[in-house]
């Protein structure tokens, strides 16, 4: 089985431009491919995770990855999948986010001579002269065709800014530039990027008279058709400071039963044969499958040591052992207290367990919060300095644990 057939078997391929050519290229290690990452935050998240895993799979099959950091396109913002215009980022923020991305990607991709390379489209997009760009590539784009693209359709009712309208041209120019200067013959991306990617292949054909290819990755959706990688508190991040290894482990440990096999195929590097054997397991082994999924993904992102710690804490907490040594922890100071105590709603805010006091209040009123296995009520909200010095274990709902301690 070639790598193309394996990607098909894992359910990763959504759309391709020229299947026979793409199959031949990647099965024979002939793809010089790129995936773009716009630095909209200071960490990659689960939405990027599958793209990174795809790069890793293709690199291991002998293909050459080009990681494109969108230091230039980040100044505009991709309208795809958005109902409102993205917040405009400062140049300083974009540069900081680019550096954060680089550090995280090195865990997945092997960079070096004749291996993967990383480029930043700020190096060419920010130097472009507007009139020259219009003359060079403007005539290659049909406004009628652009307005028919899915990435723009959903924005037309609310209004699409001219700033965002240029995003497709910028992404297409990236592919053209990478094809011309780095020999990139293929682009991969999320299925919501299909129109932008086709624009790139067409621009290369018109400008260079060369063939270039595009393939989109299946979006990671749960059994209800919603994007995975989101929690009540927001995105599941790859940065351990934003989503702890334990919380990352717990996210995958708690996925819906119907999504486990799909996630094992699409995200882990377990062989298809191993996964097929797991599919034969009886229903009463579903939690074992979930733990394997959580362990494999946590090890990929945070390393085996952190995966072992997360697994150990999970066993202790849910098995009744109560070992909290490696639990996500927030340290408070005496400045956080008033007259030697602090309101539990404030503790939950400082621990990022809720987004507001009203959310904390609602959870407490619904008996959804415990401290050291004792339910908190509106009458028992205050936490003392003595309690914090010993450390308290907060339980939110059935599955979220967090430790608060005073330094």
VOPALO-177077 format. One record per residue (C-alpha): residue number from 1; residue in three letters; x negated, y negated, z negated. Coordinates in Angstrom, 1 decimal. Example, Ala and Ser with C-alpha at 12.3 -4.5 7.8 and 13.67 -1.06 7.14 Angstrom:
# residues 2
R; resi; resn; east; north; up
R; 1; ALA; -12.3; 4.5; -7.8
R; 2; SER; -13.7; 1.1; -7.1
***
This chain:
# residues 407
R; resi; resn; east; north; up
R; 1; UNK; 0.0; 0.0; 0.0
R; 2; UNK; -1.4; -3.4; 1.0
R; 3; UNK; -1.1; -6.5; -1.1
R; 4; UNK; 1.7; -7.8; 1.1
R; 5; UNK; 3.7; -4.7; 0.5
R; 6; UNK; 3.0; -4.8; -3.2
R; 7; UNK; 4.2; -8.4; -3.4
R; 8; UNK; 7.4; -7.3; -1.6
R; 9; UNK; 7.9; -4.4; -4.0
R; 10; UNK; 7.4; -6.7; -7.0
R; 11; UNK; 10.1; -9.0; -5.6
R; 12; UNK; 7.8; -12.0; -5.2
R; 13; UNK; 8.3; -12.9; -1.6
R; 14; UNK; 11.2; -15.2; -0.7
R; 15; UNK; 10.6; -16.6; 2.8
R; 16; UNK; 7.8; -16.4; 5.3
R; 17; UNK; 7.2; -18.2; 8.6
R; 18; UNK; 5.5; -15.4; 10.6
R; 19; UNK; 5.7; -12.1; 8.8
R; 20; UNK; 3.4; -9.9; 11.0
R; 21; UNK; 0.6; -12.5; 11.0
R; 22; UNK; 0.9; -13.2; 7.3
R; 23; UNK; 1.0; -9.5; 6.4
R; 24; UNK; -2.1; -8.9; 8.5
R; 25; UNK; -4.0; -11.9; 7.1
R; 26; UNK; -3.5; -11.2; 3.4
R; 27; UNK; -3.8; -7.4; 3.7
R; 28; UNK; -7.2; -7.9; 5.3
R; 29; UNK; -8.4; -10.7; 3.0
R; 30; UNK; -8.2; -13.2; 5.8
R; 31; UNK; -6.1; -15.9; 4.1
R; 32; UNK; -7.7; -19.2; 3.0
R; 33; UNK; -4.6; -20.3; 1.2
R; 34; UNK; -3.6; -23.1; -1.1
R; 35; UNK; -1.0; -23.8; -3.8
R; 36; UNK; -0.3; -27.4; -5.0
R; 37; UNK; 0.2; -28.4; -8.6
R; 38; UNK; 1.4; -31.9; -9.3
R; 39; UNK; 0.2; -33.2; -12.7
R; 40; UNK; 3.5; -34.3; -14.2
R; 41; UNK; 2.5; -33.2; -17.7
R; 42; UNK; -0.7; -32.5; -19.7
R; 43; UNK; -0.1; -28.7; -19.6
R; 44; UNK; 1.0; -26.1; -17.1
R; 45; UNK; 4.2; -24.3; -18.0
R; 46; UNK; 5.9; -21.0; -17.3
R; 47; UNK; 7.2; -22.4; -14.0
R; 48; UNK; 3.5; -22.6; -12.8
R; 49; UNK; 2.7; -19.2; -14.3
R; 50; UNK; 4.0; -17.1; -11.4
R; 51; UNK; 2.1; -19.2; -8.8
R; 52; UNK; -1.2; -18.7; -10.9
R; 53; UNK; -0.5; -14.9; -11.0
R; 54; UNK; 0.1; -14.8; -7.3
R; 55; UNK; -3.3; -16.6; -6.7
R; 56; UNK; -5.0; -14.1; -9.0
R; 57; UNK; -3.4; -11.1; -7.1
R; 58; UNK; -4.4; -12.5; -3.7
R; 59; UNK; -7.9; -13.4; -4.8
R; 60; UNK; -8.4; -9.8; -6.1
R; 61; UNK; -7.3; -8.6; -2.7
R; 62; UNK; -10.2; -10.6; -1.1
R; 63; UNK; -8.3; -13.7; -0.1
R; 64; UNK; -9.8; -17.2; -0.8
R; 65; UNK; -7.7; -19.6; -3.0
R; 66; UNK; -7.8; -23.4; -2.8
R; 67; UNK; -6.2; -24.9; -5.9
R; 68; UNK; -4.8; -28.3; -5.0
R; 69; UNK; -4.3; -30.7; -7.9
R; 70; UNK; -1.8; -33.5; -6.9
R; 71; UNK; -3.6; -36.5; -8.2
R; 72; UNK; -2.3; -38.4; -5.1
R; 73; UNK; 1.2; -36.9; -4.7
R; 74; UNK; 1.6; -37.4; -8.5
R; 75; UNK; 1.8; -41.1; -7.8
R; 76; UNK; 5.0; -40.5; -5.8
R; 77; UNK; 6.8; -37.6; -7.4
R; 78; UNK; 8.5; -34.6; -5.7
R; 79; UNK; 12.3; -35.0; -5.4
R; 80; UNK; 12.8; -31.2; -4.9
R; 81; UNK; 15.1; -29.7; -7.4
R; 82; UNK; 15.7; -33.1; -9.1
R; 83; UNK; 19.0; -35.0; -9.4
R; 84; UNK; 17.2; -38.2; -10.5
R; 85; UNK; 13.9; -39.9; -9.6
R; 86; UNK; 10.9; -38.7; -11.6
R; 87; UNK; 9.3; -41.2; -14.1
R; 88; UNK; 6.4; -42.9; -12.5
R; 89; UNK; 3.1; -42.0; -14.1
R; 90; UNK; 0.1; -44.3; -14.6
R; 91; UNK; -3.2; -43.4; -12.9
R; 92; UNK; -4.8; -42.8; -16.3
R; 93; UNK; -2.1; -40.3; -17.3
R; 94; UNK; -2.3; -38.5; -13.9
R; 95; UNK; -6.1; -38.2; -14.2
R; 96; UNK; -5.8; -36.9; -17.8
R; 97; UNK; -3.2; -34.3; -16.8
R; 98; UNK; -5.4; -33.2; -13.9
R; 99; UNK; -8.3; -32.4; -16.3
R; 100; UNK; -5.9; -30.4; -18.6
R; 101; UNK; -4.7; -28.4; -15.6
R; 102; UNK; -8.3; -27.5; -14.6
R; 103; UNK; -9.1; -26.0; -18.0
R; 104; UNK; -6.0; -23.9; -18.1
R; 105; UNK; -6.4; -22.6; -14.5
R; 106; UNK; -9.9; -21.2; -15.2
R; 107; UNK; -8.3; -18.4; -17.2
R; 108; UNK; -6.6; -17.1; -14.1
R; 109; UNK; -8.7; -18.0; -11.1
R; 110; UNK; -12.4; -17.3; -10.5
R; 111; UNK; -14.0; -20.4; -9.2
R; 112; UNK; -17.5; -20.6; -7.6
R; 113; UNK; -19.4; -20.2; -4.5
R; 114; UNK; -17.5; -18.2; -1.9
R; 115; UNK; -14.7; -17.8; -4.5
R; 116; UNK; -11.9; -20.2; -5.3
R; 117; UNK; -12.3; -24.0; -5.0
R; 118; UNK; -10.3; -26.8; -6.6
R; 119; UNK; -9.6; -30.1; -4.8
R; 120; UNK; -7.6; -33.2; -5.7
R; 121; UNK; -5.5; -34.9; -3.0
R; 122; UNK; -6.2; -38.3; -4.6
R; 123; UNK; -9.6; -38.0; -2.8
R; 124; UNK; -7.9; -38.5; 0.5
R; 125; UNK; -4.3; -39.7; 0.0
R; 126; UNK; -5.3; -42.8; -2.1
R; 127; UNK; -7.7; -43.9; 0.6
R; 128; UNK; -5.2; -43.8; 3.4
R; 129; UNK; -4.3; -47.0; 5.3
R; 130; UNK; -0.5; -47.2; 5.7
R; 131; UNK; -0.5; -48.4; 9.3
R; 132; UNK; -3.1; -45.9; 10.3
R; 133; UNK; -1.1; -43.1; 8.7
R; 134; UNK; 2.1; -44.2; 10.5
R; 135; UNK; 0.2; -44.1; 13.8
R; 136; UNK; -1.6; -40.8; 13.1
R; 137; UNK; 1.3; -38.7; 11.8
R; 138; UNK; 4.5; -40.8; 11.8
R; 139; UNK; 5.4; -39.8; 15.3
R; 140; UNK; 5.2; -36.1; 14.3
R; 141; UNK; 8.2; -36.4; 12.0
R; 142; UNK; 11.9; -36.6; 12.9
R; 143; UNK; 13.9; -38.5; 10.3
R; 144; UNK; 17.0; -36.5; 11.4
R; 145; UNK; 15.2; -33.3; 10.5
R; 146; UNK; 13.9; -34.6; 7.3
R; 147; UNK; 17.3; -35.7; 6.1
R; 148; UNK; 18.6; -32.1; 6.8
R; 149; UNK; 16.0; -30.7; 4.4
R; 150; UNK; 17.4; -29.1; 1.2
R; 151; UNK; 15.0; -31.1; -1.0
R; 152; UNK; 16.6; -34.3; 0.1
R; 153; UNK; 20.3; -33.2; 0.5
R; 154; UNK; 21.0; -33.0; -3.2
R; 155; UNK; 19.6; -36.5; -3.8
R; 156; UNK; 21.6; -38.3; -1.1
R; 157; UNK; 24.7; -38.8; -3.2
R; 158; UNK; 22.8; -40.5; -6.0
R; 159; UNK; 20.4; -42.2; -3.7
R; 160; UNK; 17.0; -41.2; -2.4
R; 161; UNK; 14.3; -43.8; -2.8
R; 162; UNK; 11.9; -44.6; 0.1
R; 163; UNK; 9.1; -43.7; -2.2
R; 164; UNK; 10.3; -40.2; -2.6
R; 165; UNK; 11.3; -39.9; 1.0
R; 166; UNK; 7.6; -40.0; 1.8
R; 167; UNK; 6.8; -37.0; -0.3
R; 168; UNK; 7.3; -34.5; 2.5
R; 169; UNK; 4.9; -36.4; 4.7
R; 170; UNK; 2.3; -36.5; 2.0
R; 171; UNK; 2.6; -32.7; 1.3
R; 172; UNK; 2.5; -32.0; 5.0
R; 173; UNK; -0.6; -34.2; 5.4
R; 174; UNK; -2.2; -32.3; 2.5
R; 175; UNK; -1.9; -29.0; 4.5
R; 176; UNK; -3.1; -30.7; 7.7
R; 177; UNK; -6.1; -32.2; 5.8
R; 178; UNK; -7.0; -28.8; 4.1
R; 179; UNK; -6.6; -27.0; 7.4
R; 180; UNK; -9.0; -29.4; 9.1
R; 181; UNK; -11.6; -29.8; 6.4
R; 182; UNK; -11.4; -26.5; 4.5
R; 183; UNK; -10.0; -24.0; 7.0
R; 184; UNK; -6.8; -23.4; 5.1
R; 185; UNK; -4.5; -21.3; 7.2
R; 186; UNK; -1.7; -20.6; 4.7
R; 187; UNK; 0.3; -22.4; 2.0
R; 188; UNK; 2.2; -20.7; -0.8
R; 189; UNK; 4.7; -22.4; -3.1
R; 190; UNK; 8.1; -22.2; -4.9
R; 191; UNK; 11.2; -21.5; -2.8
R; 192; UNK; 12.3; -25.1; -3.4
R; 193; UNK; 9.3; -26.2; -1.4
R; 194; UNK; 10.3; -24.5; 1.9
R; 195; UNK; 11.1; -27.7; 3.9
R; 196; UNK; 7.9; -29.4; 2.8
R; 197; UNK; 5.8; -26.4; 3.7
R; 198; UNK; 7.4; -26.1; 7.2
R; 199; UNK; 6.6; -29.7; 7.8
R; 200; UNK; 3.0; -28.9; 7.1
R; 201; UNK; 2.8; -26.0; 9.5
R; 202; UNK; 4.5; -28.1; 12.2
R; 203; UNK; 2.1; -31.1; 11.7
R; 204; UNK; -0.9; -28.8; 12.1
R; 205; UNK; 0.6; -27.3; 15.3
R; 206; UNK; 1.2; -30.8; 16.8
R; 207; UNK; -2.1; -32.3; 15.7
R; 208; UNK; -4.5; -29.4; 15.9
R; 209; UNK; -2.7; -27.0; 18.3
R; 210; UNK; -3.4; -24.3; 15.7
R; 211; UNK; -1.2; -21.8; 13.8
R; 212; UNK; -0.7; -22.1; 10.1
R; 213; UNK; 1.6; -20.1; 7.9
R; 214; UNK; 3.8; -20.6; 4.8
R; 215; UNK; 5.3; -18.2; 2.3
R; 216; UNK; 7.5; -19.1; -0.6
R; 217; UNK; 7.6; -17.3; -4.0
R; 218; UNK; 10.9; -16.2; -5.5
R; 219; UNK; 12.0; -18.5; -8.2
R; 220; UNK; 12.0; -16.8; -11.7
R; 221; UNK; 15.7; -16.8; -12.6
R; 222; UNK; 17.4; -14.9; -15.4
R; 223; UNK; 20.4; -12.7; -15.0
R; 224; UNK; 22.7; -15.8; -15.2
R; 225; UNK; 20.9; -17.5; -12.3
R; 226; UNK; 19.1; -20.1; -14.5
R; 227; UNK; 15.4; -20.8; -14.3
R; 228; UNK; 13.4; -18.9; -16.9
R; 229; UNK; 10.8; -20.7; -19.0
R; 230; UNK; 13.1; -23.1; -20.8
R; 231; UNK; 14.1; -23.1; -24.4
R; 232; UNK; 16.4; -25.3; -26.5
R; 233; UNK; 13.3; -27.3; -27.4
R; 234; UNK; 12.2; -27.7; -23.8
R; 235; UNK; 9.6; -26.0; -21.5
R; 236; UNK; 7.5; -23.0; -22.5
R; 237; UNK; 4.0; -24.4; -22.1
R; 238; UNK; 0.7; -22.6; -21.5
R; 239; UNK; -1.1; -24.9; -23.8
R; 240; UNK; -1.3; -23.3; -27.3
R; 241; UNK; -1.0; -26.8; -28.9
R; 242; UNK; 2.4; -27.2; -27.2
R; 243; UNK; 3.7; -23.7; -27.4
R; 244; UNK; 1.9; -21.5; -29.9
R; 245; UNK; 0.8; -18.0; -28.8
R; 246; UNK; 3.3; -16.6; -31.3
R; 247; UNK; 6.2; -18.7; -29.8
R; 248; UNK; 5.1; -17.7; -26.3
R; 249; UNK; 5.1; -14.0; -27.4
R; 250; UNK; 8.5; -14.4; -28.9
R; 251; UNK; 10.0; -16.1; -25.8
R; 252; UNK; 9.2; -13.0; -23.7
R; 253; UNK; 10.0; -10.6; -26.6
R; 254; UNK; 13.5; -12.0; -26.6
R; 255; UNK; 14.4; -12.1; -22.9
R; 256; UNK; 17.7; -10.6; -21.9
R; 257; UNK; 17.7; -6.8; -21.5
R; 258; UNK; 18.7; -7.2; -17.8
R; 259; UNK; 15.6; -9.3; -17.0
R; 260; UNK; 12.8; -7.1; -18.5
R; 261; UNK; 12.0; -4.9; -15.6
R; 262; UNK; 12.1; -7.9; -13.2
R; 263; UNK; 9.7; -9.8; -15.4
R; 264; UNK; 7.4; -6.8; -15.7
R; 265; UNK; 7.2; -6.5; -11.9
R; 266; UNK; 6.9; -10.2; -11.1
R; 267; UNK; 4.6; -11.4; -13.9
R; 268; UNK; 2.4; -8.6; -15.3
R; 269; UNK; -0.5; -6.8; -13.7
R; 270; UNK; 0.8; -3.4; -14.8
R; 271; UNK; 0.9; -1.0; -11.9
R; 272; UNK; 4.2; -0.4; -10.1
R; 273; UNK; 3.9; 3.2; -11.0
R; 274; UNK; 3.7; 2.4; -14.8
R; 275; UNK; 6.7; 0.1; -14.5
R; 276; UNK; 8.6; 2.8; -12.5
R; 277; UNK; 8.0; 5.2; -15.4
R; 278; UNK; 9.3; 2.7; -17.9
R; 279; UNK; 12.5; 2.3; -15.9
R; 280; UNK; 13.2; 6.0; -16.7
R; 281; UNK; 13.0; 5.3; -20.4
R; 282; UNK; 16.4; 5.6; -22.3
R; 283; UNK; 18.2; 2.4; -23.3
R; 284; UNK; 17.1; 2.8; -27.0
R; 285; UNK; 13.5; 2.0; -25.9
R; 286; UNK; 14.3; -1.5; -24.5
R; 287; UNK; 12.6; -3.3; -27.4
R; 288; UNK; 9.4; -1.3; -26.7
R; 289; UNK; 9.6; -2.5; -23.1
R; 290; UNK; 10.1; -6.1; -24.2
R; 291; UNK; 7.1; -5.9; -26.5
R; 292; UNK; 4.9; -4.6; -23.7
R; 293; UNK; 6.1; -7.6; -21.5
R; 294; UNK; 5.4; -10.1; -24.3
R; 295; UNK; 2.0; -8.6; -25.1
R; 296; UNK; 0.8; -8.5; -21.5
R; 297; UNK; 1.8; -12.1; -20.7
R; 298; UNK; 0.5; -13.5; -24.0
R; 299; UNK; -2.9; -11.7; -23.3
R; 300; UNK; -3.0; -13.1; -19.8
R; 301; UNK; -2.4; -16.7; -21.0
R; 302; UNK; -4.0; -16.7; -24.4
R; 303; UNK; -6.3; -13.7; -24.5
R; 304; UNK; -6.0; -10.3; -26.1
R; 305; UNK; -6.9; -11.5; -29.6
R; 306; UNK; -4.1; -13.9; -29.7
R; 307; UNK; -1.7; -11.3; -28.3
R; 308; UNK; -2.6; -8.9; -31.0
R; 309; UNK; -2.1; -11.6; -33.7
R; 310; UNK; 1.3; -12.5; -32.2
R; 311; UNK; 2.3; -8.8; -32.1
R; 312; UNK; 1.2; -8.3; -35.7
R; 313; UNK; 3.1; -11.3; -37.0
R; 314; UNK; 6.2; -10.2; -35.0
R; 315; UNK; 6.0; -6.7; -36.6
R; 316; UNK; 5.5; -8.2; -40.1
R; 317; UNK; 8.4; -10.7; -39.9
R; 318; UNK; 11.0; -8.5; -38.2
R; 319; UNK; 9.9; -5.4; -40.0
R; 320; UNK; 10.2; -7.2; -43.4
R; 321; UNK; 6.5; -7.4; -44.2
R; 322; UNK; 6.4; -11.1; -44.3
R; 323; UNK; 2.8; -11.6; -43.3
R; 324; UNK; 2.6; -15.3; -42.1
R; 325; UNK; -1.1; -15.7; -41.7
R; 326; UNK; -1.0; -16.3; -37.9
R; 327; UNK; 2.5; -17.9; -37.8
R; 328; UNK; 2.9; -21.3; -36.0
R; 329; UNK; 2.1; -23.8; -38.8
R; 330; UNK; 2.6; -27.5; -39.3
R; 331; UNK; 0.5; -29.3; -42.0
R; 332; UNK; 2.2; -32.2; -43.8
R; 333; UNK; 0.5; -34.8; -46.0
R; 334; UNK; 1.5; -36.7; -49.2
R; 335; UNK; 2.4; -39.7; -46.9
R; 336; UNK; 5.3; -37.6; -45.6
R; 337; UNK; 6.8; -37.3; -49.0
R; 338; UNK; 8.9; -39.8; -51.0
R; 339; UNK; 8.8; -39.5; -54.8
R; 340; UNK; 7.2; -36.0; -54.4
R; 341; UNK; 9.8; -34.5; -52.1
R; 342; UNK; 11.0; -34.5; -48.4
R; 343; UNK; 14.3; -33.9; -46.8
R; 344; UNK; 14.5; -30.5; -44.9
R; 345; UNK; 15.8; -32.3; -41.8
R; 346; UNK; 12.6; -34.4; -41.7
R; 347; UNK; 10.5; -31.2; -42.2
R; 348; UNK; 12.2; -29.6; -39.2
R; 349; UNK; 11.6; -32.7; -37.1
R; 350; UNK; 7.9; -32.8; -38.0
R; 351; UNK; 7.6; -29.1; -37.1
R; 352; UNK; 9.3; -29.7; -33.7
R; 353; UNK; 12.0; -27.2; -34.5
R; 354; UNK; 14.6; -29.7; -33.5
R; 355; UNK; 14.8; -32.9; -31.4
R; 356; UNK; 16.9; -35.0; -33.8
R; 357; UNK; 18.2; -35.1; -37.4
R; 358; UNK; 21.7; -34.6; -36.1
R; 359; UNK; 20.6; -31.3; -34.5
R; 360; UNK; 19.0; -30.2; -37.8
R; 361; UNK; 22.1; -31.2; -39.8
R; 362; UNK; 24.3; -29.2; -37.4
R; 363; UNK; 22.1; -26.1; -37.8
R; 364; UNK; 22.1; -26.4; -41.6
R; 365; UNK; 25.8; -26.8; -41.7
R; 366; UNK; 26.2; -23.7; -39.6
R; 367; UNK; 24.0; -21.7; -42.0
R; 368; UNK; 21.3; -21.4; -39.3
R; 369; UNK; 18.3; -22.4; -41.5
R; 370; UNK; 16.5; -20.6; -44.2
R; 371; UNK; 13.4; -21.4; -46.3
R; 372; UNK; 11.6; -18.4; -47.8
R; 373; UNK; 14.6; -16.2; -47.0
R; 374; UNK; 17.0; -18.5; -48.8
R; 375; UNK; 19.7; -20.3; -46.8
R; 376; UNK; 19.5; -24.1; -46.9
R; 377; UNK; 22.8; -26.0; -47.4
R; 378; UNK; 23.6; -29.7; -47.4
R; 379; UNK; 23.3; -29.5; -51.2
R; 380; UNK; 19.8; -28.0; -51.2
R; 381; UNK; 18.1; -30.2; -48.6
R; 382; UNK; 15.1; -31.4; -50.6
R; 383; UNK; 11.8; -29.6; -50.5
R; 384; UNK; 9.3; -30.3; -53.3
R; 385; UNK; 5.6; -31.0; -53.2
R; 386; UNK; 4.9; -27.8; -55.2
R; 387; UNK; 6.8; -25.7; -52.6
R; 388; UNK; 4.8; -27.3; -49.7
R; 389; UNK; 1.5; -26.7; -51.5
R; 390; UNK; 2.3; -23.0; -51.6
R; 391; UNK; 3.6; -23.2; -48.0
R; 392; UNK; 7.2; -22.5; -46.9
R; 393; UNK; 8.4; -20.2; -44.1
R; 394; UNK; 11.3; -21.8; -42.2
R; 395; UNK; 13.6; -19.5; -40.2
R; 396; UNK; 15.7; -21.2; -37.5
R; 397; UNK; 18.5; -18.9; -36.2
R; 398; UNK; 17.6; -15.3; -36.0
R; 399; UNK; 14.3; -15.3; -34.2
R; 400; UNK; 12.3; -18.6; -34.7
R; 401; UNK; 9.8; -18.7; -37.6
R; 402; UNK; 7.6; -21.6; -38.6
R; 403; UNK; 5.4; -22.3; -41.6
R; 404; UNK; 5.0; -25.8; -43.2
R; 405; UNK; 2.3; -26.4; -45.7
R; 406; UNK; 0.8; -29.5; -47.4
R; 407; UNK; -2.9; -30.2; -47.0
***
